[in-house]
């Protein structure tokens, strides 16, 4: 009998078809086996319960306190004590009212300029900030410490309107008053001027319990003012200018 030869390419193709059919048959039997018929049992899995959301904020009031530091002032330190009141409409959105009152301490650079060079700096000293607006929480997460403890947290963004109170002491005018070579001017009385402000920021809350959290914020307070307000002639004409205060705050809050 004469032997019929089969080309090598056709042999390989036939072998591939057989392997594919065997894989398809094995997969069908595996997926339809009795052990996986009821996927609701989660057989073969260690985790069978999904933990519900640890912290619920919907419909709750949040009362908090913070200590803030204005970070971008060259010649003074300004520390502010803040109070916060938030109402959470949902897990993502809340309305926040906030008020801050501060005091300033001169830096060494300012003291050196005044005592050694007789240079009096004109500084915008922030006395208070009050405002309110929207708090948006797009991220809720958790992290596990090496000890095994799980910490739950929120990442939030704030967009608010506010009023910034700037204290003018007019100390730079006292030099002109005592000078014998320059025209003497009357030193204006110290005053506080309020300016409309836009506030945007970012922060986090770390929940230690279902009613208590630690929080930090970094915010920008942007406002416009007239340079005449801080000059030795406040009633004169000045130029429009702008200021941005960068604050970093740390504090705690409780929920009701």
SULTABEL-V11461 format. One record per pair of residues at least 4 apart in sequence whose ideal C-beta (glycine too) atoms are under 7 Angstrom apart, sorted by sequence separation. I is the first residue (numbers start at 1). J is the second residue. D is the distance in whole Angstrom. If there is no record, write none. Layout:
<<I:J:D> <I:J:D>>
This chain:
<<6:10:6> <8:12:7> <9:13:6> <10:14:6> <11:15:6> <12:16:6> <13:17:7> <14:18:7> <15:19:6> <16:20:6> <17:21:6> <18:22:6> <19:23:6> <20:24:6> <21:25:6> <22:26:6> <23:27:6> <24:28:6> <25:29:7> <26:30:6> <27:31:6> <28:32:6> <29:33:7> <89:93:5> <106:110:4> <108:112:6> <109:113:7> <110:114:6> <111:115:6> <112:116:5> <113:117:5> <144:148:7> <145:149:5> <173:177:6> <174:178:7> <175:179:6> <208:212:5> <225:229:6> <227:231:6> <6:11:6> <31:36:7> <73:78:6> <89:94:6> <106:111:6> <114:119:7> <208:213:6> <229:234:6> <231:236:7> <42:48:5> <88:94:4> <113:119:4> <114:120:6> <144:150:5> <145:151:6> <176:182:5> <207:213:5> <208:214:7> <228:234:6> <87:94:6> <177:184:6> <206:213:6> <231:238:6> <35:43:6> <70:78:4> <86:94:5> <87:95:5> <113:121:6> <142:150:5> <143:151:5> <176:184:7> <177:185:6> <205:213:4> <206:214:5> <228:236:5> <86:95:7> <142:151:6> <176:185:5> <228:237:6> <229:238:7> <69:79:6> <86:96:5> <142:152:5> <177:187:5> <205:215:4> <228:238:3> <110:121:6> <142:153:7> <204:215:7> <227:238:4> <67:79:7> <68:80:4> <84:96:6> <85:97:5> <141:153:6> <173:185:6> <203:215:6> <204:216:6> <226:238:4> <227:239:5> <174:187:6> <203:216:6> <67:81:6> <68:82:6> <84:98:5> <140:154:6> <173:187:5> <203:217:4> <226:240:6> <227:241:5> <83:98:7> <139:154:7> <173:188:7> <203:218:7> <66:82:4> <82:98:6> <83:99:5> <139:155:4> <201:217:5> <202:218:6> <224:240:6> <225:241:6> <65:82:7> <82:99:7> <137:154:5> <138:155:7> <170:187:6> <201:218:6> <224:241:7> <65:83:6> <66:84:7> <82:100:4> <137:155:7> <170:188:5> <201:219:3> <224:242:5> <225:243:6> <81:100:7> <137:156:4> <200:219:7> <201:220:7> <223:242:7> <64:84:4> <80:100:4> <81:101:6> <136:156:6> <170:190:7> <199:219:6> <200:220:5> <222:242:7> <223:243:6> <80:101:6> <104:125:5> <135:156:6> <136:157:5> <169:190:5> <63:85:6> <80:102:3> <168:190:6> <199:221:5> <222:244:5> <79:102:6> <135:158:5> <168:191:6> <221:244:7> <62:86:4> <78:102:5> <79:103:6> <102:126:6> <197:221:5> <198:222:5> <220:244:6> <221:245:4> <102:127:6> <133:158:7> <134:159:5> <167:192:5> <168:193:7> <197:222:7> <61:87:6> <62:88:7> <78:104:5> <102:128:7> <133:159:6> <134:160:7> <166:192:7> <197:223:4> <220:246:6> <221:247:7> <77:104:7> <101:128:5> <133:160:3> <165:192:5> <166:193:5> <196:223:6> <60:88:5> <76:104:5> <77:105:5> <100:128:6> <132:160:6> <133:161:6> <195:223:4> <219:247:5> <59:88:7> <76:105:6> <100:129:5> <131:160:5> <165:194:5> <166:195:7> <195:224:7> <58:88:6> <76:106:6> <77:107:6> <131:161:6> <164:194:7> <195:225:5> <218:248:5> <57:88:4> <75:106:7> <76:107:6> <99:130:5> <131:162:3> <163:194:5> <164:195:5> <58:90:5> <68:100:6> <75:107:5> <130:162:6> <131:163:6> <163:195:7> <217:249:4> <58:91:6> <98:131:6> <129:162:6> <130:163:5> <163:196:6> <164:197:4> <216:249:6> <57:91:6> <75:109:6> <76:110:7> <98:132:7> <163:197:6> <216:250:5> <75:110:4> <97:132:4> <129:164:5> <162:197:4> <96:132:6> <193:229:5> <215:251:6> <95:132:7> <96:133:6> <128:165:4> <161:198:7> <162:199:5> <215:252:7> <126:164:6> <127:165:5> <214:252:5> <215:253:6> <95:134:7> <96:135:5> <127:166:7> <160:199:4> <213:252:7> <126:166:6> <127:167:4> <213:253:5> <93:134:7> <94:135:4> <125:166:7> <158:199:7> <159:200:6> <124:166:5> <125:167:4> <158:200:7> <212:254:5> <93:136:6> <158:201:5> <211:254:6> <92:136:6> <188:232:7> <211:255:5> <92:137:5> <157:202:6> <75:121:5> <91:137:7> <92:138:7> <188:234:5> <76:123:6> <78:125:7> <156:203:6> <185:232:5> <75:123:6> <78:126:6> <76:125:7> <86:135:6> <155:204:6> <122:172:5> <154:204:7> <120:171:6> <153:204:6> <154:205:5> <120:172:4> <153:205:6> <153:206:5> <153:207:7> <120:175:6> <151:206:6> <152:207:5> <70:126:6> <176:232:6> <164:221:6> <162:221:7> <164:223:5> <166:225:7> <173:232:4> <158:219:7> <168:229:6> <96:158:7> <168:230:5> <170:232:7> <96:160:7> <127:192:5> <131:197:7> <133:199:7> <131:199:6> <129:221:6> <55:152:6> <54:152:5> <122:230:6> <124:243:6> <126:245:6> <64:215:7> <55:207:5> <54:207:7> <55:210:6> <82:249:6> <84:253:7> <72:245:7> <72:246:5> <70:245:5> <71:246:5> <70:246:7> <71:247:7> <70:247:6> <71:248:6> <69:247:7> <68:247:5> <69:248:6> <68:248:7> <68:249:4> <67:249:7> <66:249:4> <67:250:6> <66:250:6> <67:251:6> <66:251:3> <65:251:5> <64:251:6> <65:252:7> <64:252:6> <64:253:3> <63:253:6> <62:253:5> <63:254:6> <62:255:5> <61:255:7> <60:255:5> <61:256:5> <60:256:6> <57:255:7>>
